[in-house]
């Protein structure tokens, strides 16, 4: 059951990330008009969070399924 939990976490995180990026795109655009460096840092941090929250659990769950 553990591999499926990791796969589910990855899917839930991806859905949440899609909604976050969709809703936050205006905010990042607005921040970018005032401070482009801050907007760039926010985008880089968001990419790291997406990687660690979505790709890593999904790959780990797939690896656990393959290991069985």
C-alpha positions, 0 to 999 in steps of 0.5 A: 500500500505504501507505493500507492500512498506516495503516488497519491501524494504526488498527484495531489501535490500536482493538482494543488500546484496547478491551482496555485500557479494558475491563481498566483500568476497574476500576483507574480506578474504584479510583484515583477513590475515592482521588483523583478529580482523578487519575482525571479526568486519566487519563481525559482523557489516555486520550481524547487517546491514543485519538484520536491512535492510532486516528482520525488514522491511520484518517482519514489512510489514508482520505484517501490512498485518496481521493486516489488 
